[in-house]
Amino acid sequence: MLAICGLSKKLLLLQKYSSLAPLMATLSNPRVSAFSTGSPVSSPVSTTPKRVGTHNGSFHCDEALGCFMIRLTDKFSSAEIVRTRDSQMLETLDAVLDVGGVYDPNRDRYDHHQKGFDEVFGHGFTTKLSSAGLVYKHFGKEIIAKELQLDEGHPDVHRLFLVVYKSFMEAIDAIDNGINQYDTDQPPRYVNNTHLSSRIGRLNLDWTEPDQSPERENEAFKRAMNLAGSEFLENVQNHARSWLPARSIVLESLAARRDIDPSGEILILNRFCPWKLHLSELEEEMKIDPPIKYVIYQDERSKSWRVQAVAVSPDKFESRKPLPSQWRGLRDDELSKEAGIPGCIFVHMSGFIGGNASYEGAVAMARDSLKI
């Protein structure tokens, strides 16, 4: 079995889903190459595995990830991956990704290249889907529920379903569909070839390699599936392990906000955690008014306290109410004297964050900032 190293213990289940058997014999049609990504022989009940098709030739991140993800489902567990563009062969397969010109989830057809295709993820997202996005839209909750060992209807499954799309899947959809990250006619200031889609692309056979056989191409596609799949599962597990538990911390802090200051605009985190997106969502759900202006938490390394201005939205740098302009760029005694608050350490030049040696000093900085 092919193992993926460097993942957490829970991610060792990746071995089960990404173990790749040797290449099958070439099918009767010489243009069709196939390989099995399962190990049905070792199954206690001998059954014919289902077959999932995608195109041969150069591959991209979306079909590599789509093929990996669909094999995490009960319906297509241990499915064979058949790489071909032969339309007659595609018709015989149980599912088809990124080829065939058809999007029909009732028939498990997940192509996005055909004229008139405009499917999006929904839930406020408007990026056109790739084949990976289509698989995620229809099977993502099942996959996440199995990872968390929860029912698909559990609220945490839905929360992860949305955040994994936002943080991981949407970029793959956008890159594959040629959608720019920013609305601008200006050329990028630099080239970024470090993202997942670029790294998957580099796994294609180089034109200088003497062996350009379908077998070598399939071996490269297996590596692409494993790379895309391992990063997908890491993203899911990281959000389940770190991001999701933070919601309860932010929720508890919101409930106690008026104990800190009568305005209700200062939030104290009893433990630092990823809070920005949770705060934005919970403010909307709980109809928090006025919105939170400052979040205070302890820096565990220095044991000092931070006062951070809340941004206008989780993906923006602009603060709702930056720390006072007369404090910005000052440090230590000079800042403490200017603010009239002992223990001040710094305030960033932009006013988005500051620090104090004590909890009381941080609260005083936040309270005074509300008034200035």
N, C-alpha and C positions, 0 to 999 in steps of 0.2 A: 504494500500500500504506500501511496505517496503522502507523506506527512508534511504539513505546513508548520514550521517552527516559529517561535517568538510570540505566540498568542497565549492568552490566559488559559487556565485549566479548562474553563467552560468551553473555550473555542476549540478544544481538541475534538469536538464532534465534527469539526471541519474535515477531519480525516475520513470520517464515514461518508461524507457527501462528495468529497473530491478525490477519492481513490480512483485511479484511472487504470483500467485494464489495458493490455496490449492492443494494438490496432487490429481490427477485424480484417478479414480478407476483403479486397476490393470487390464491390458489387458487380453484377453482370454488366451494367452500363459502365464503360471505362471512364466516363466523365464524373462518375459518382464515387466519392470516397467516404467511408464511414468509420467511426470508432465508438467503442462502448466506454462510457464513463461510470459504469456500475460494476458490481460483482454479483450478478444474479446466481452464479453457480453455487456460491456459498450460502444462499438463502435456504432456510429449512423447507420452504415450499417452492418447488421448481416451477416458475412461471415465466412466460415470455415477456421480457421487459418492453415497455413502451418505447417509441422512437420519437425523438425531437429533432426537427430539421432546422438548419440554418445554412447560409450560403458558404460555398468554398471560396478559394482565392483569398485576397487580403481581408483581414478581419479588423474589427474595431472594438472599442470598449463595450458598446451597448449590447452586441450579441454575445460577447464573451460573458458578461455579467448576467445577461438574460438566461443563457443556458445554465449557468451555475445556479441561479436562483430558482428556476423552475424545477430543478432536481431536488430542491429542499422541500417540495410539496409532497403530500401523500399521493396525489394523482400521478406524479411523474418521478417518484423516487426511483433511483437506479436506472433511469431512462438512458437509452443509447442516443448519442449525438450523431446525426447524419448530416454531413456537409456536402451540399449539392445545390445546383441551380436548375436541375432537371425538373420541369413542371410536372411530368407524369409521376416521378418519384415523390415529389413533395405532396402530391394528392394522397399518397398511401400512408403518410406519416400521421402520428397522433397529435402532434403540435408542430407549428412552424414559426420561426422567429426571424425577422429582419429580411425576409425574402418572400416572394410569391405574390406580392401586390394585394394582399387581403388583410383587413383587420376585422375579425369576427370572433369575439371571445367565446361564443357558443360552440364554435368549431376549433377553438384554441389556435387561431391564426392571428399572429401578432407582428404584422409588417406595418411600416409607417412611411414608406416611400411613394405610395400611390397618390395620384392626383385627387385632391379633395380631402385628404386626411388632415384633420385638425383637432384630434383628440388631445385633451389636457388632463392633468391629474385632478383638477377641481380643488375644493377647499380653499379657494382664493388664489391658487397658482394658475398661471396662464401660459407657461412654457409648453410648447408642443412636445409630445412624448416621443421618445425613441423606443426601440423594441424592449430595452431594459425597463424603461418607465412603464410600458404597457404590462409587462410581467409583474412589476411591483404593484401597479394599480390593482390588478386582479388577484394577486397572490400574496401581497406584502403583509397583510394582517395575519394570514395563516402562518407565514414564516416567522414573524415576530412573536406570535403567540406560542409557537413551539420553542423558540429561543428562551422565552420567559417562563415557559411551562404554565401558561394561563389560558383561559378561554378567550376566543377571539373577541367576544363582546366586552371584555374587561376594559375599563377606561384607560388604564396604563398602556394597553396594546394600541388603542387609538392615538394616544398622545405620541407614542414612539413612531407609529406609522407616519404621522405628519412631520415630526422633527427629523426623521431619517430622510424623508423626501427632501426637505428644505436644506439639510446640511450635507447631503451626499448625492442623492439621486438626481436632483434637478440640474446640477452642473453637467452630469453625463448626458442628460437629454438635450440640454442647450448646445453643448459642444458638438454632439453628433448631428444636430440640425442646423449648425452654422449660425447660432444666435449669439450676437455680441453681448458681453457682460454689461457694457455701458452704451448709452445712446450718444454716440459721438462719431463724427466723420474723421477725427484725427487718428493717425496711426498710433499703435501702442508705444509707450516709451521704452519697453523692453520686451524680449521674447521669453515666454514661460513654457518650457518643455518639461516641467517637473510634475505636472498634474497626472492623475491616473490615466486619462485618455491618451496622453502622450506616451506614457510608459508602456501601455498596452500596445500602442502602434509600433513601438520599437521592437516588440517581440515577433513581428512579421519577419519572414525570411528576407535577409539582405540580398540584393540583386547580385552581389559578388559570390554568393554561396553556390558551389557547383551542384549540390543536390537540391533541386527544386521540386521534388516528388510530392505527391499528395500525402504520403506517409510523414514526411518531414514537416509539411505544412500543418498536418493534424497535431503533431507533437507540439508545435509552436502554439497552436490554439489551446491545447490543454494547459500550457503554462499561463496563457492569457486568462483562461477561466479561473485558475487557482489564484492568480494575483488579484483579479477583480473581486472574486468571491471572498478572499481572506480580508480584504479591506472593507468590503461591505459588512461582513460579520463583526469585524472589529468596531466599526461605527455603531452597529446595533448594540453590541455589548457595552461599549463605552457609555452610550446614552442610558442604557438600562442600569449600569453600575454607578454612574456619577451624576448624569443630568437629571434623571427621573427622581431620585430621592431628594434632590434639592428643592423640588416643588413644595414638599411638606414644610421645609424650613422657611421658605419665603411666605407660605400661607400662614404659618404661626406668627411670623414677624409682622405681617400685615394686620392680623387680628389684635396685636398688642401695640400698634403704632401710636395710639393716643396716650399710652402710658409714658411714652418718651417725650412727646411734645403735644400740647393741646391742638396744634394745627393739624396733626396727623400727616405731616409732609416729610417726616424723618423716619427712616426704617433702620432698625438694628438687627443685624444677622447674628444669632448666637453662635454661628459657625460659618466661616466663609464657604461659599459654594457658587456654582454657576447660577446667577440670579436674574440676569437681564431679560431673557425671553420669558421666564416664568413671571416676573413682575409685570411685564407688559400684558401678558395674557390674563393674569389674575386681576389686574386693575380693571380690565374691560369686563371680565366675568362678574366681578364684585361691584362694578360701577363705583370705583374709588374716586371721590371728588372732595377736595382737590387732589391732583395726582402727586405721587411721591417726588420730592425734589432731591433728597440726599439719602444715600445708603451708607451706613457705618458698619465696619467689620474689623476684626483684628488681623493684622499681618502676623501669621504664626512664626515666621522666621525671625523677625526683628522684635516681636512682642509689642510693637507699637500699634496704633489704631489709624485706620484710613477713613476719610470722608470722601465719598465719590458722588459727584453730581450725576443724576440720572439723565441719560440721553433722550432726545425727543422720540426716538424709536430704537430698538435693539441693534439695528444695522447702521446707525448714524453716529457721527462724532459730536454733533452739536448738542449741547446740554440744555435741559429745560431751564435751569438757573445755575450758571457757573458760580464757583466760589468768587468772592469779591475781587474786582480788578486791582484794588490797592494791595491785595495780599499776593498777587501772582508773581512768581519768580523769586520771592523772598524765602529765606531759610532761618531756622533756629532762633537765636535771640532777636535778630532784626524783625523776623515775622511775629514773634511773640509780642514784641513791643508795639508793632503796628496794629496787631489784632486786639491787644489787651487781654490775651489769653495765654497763660503759662504752658510750656511744654510743646509749643508748635515746632514742627520739624520742617515742613515745606508746603508750598502750594505750587502746582504745575503752572507753567506759563499760560496755558489755555484755560485754566481754572476748572478743569474737569475732575481733579483729585487733589487732596491734600493729606497731611498726616499730623498726628499729635502723639506724644509719648503716653498719654493716658486716655482711658475711656471718657472720663469727665471732660477732658480738654477737647476731644473729638466732637462730643455732643454740643459743647459750647460753640465750636466753630460752625457746626451745622445750624444751630439756633440763630446765631448772629448773622449768618449768611442769608437766612430767610428774611431778615429785617433790612439788610443793606440793598 
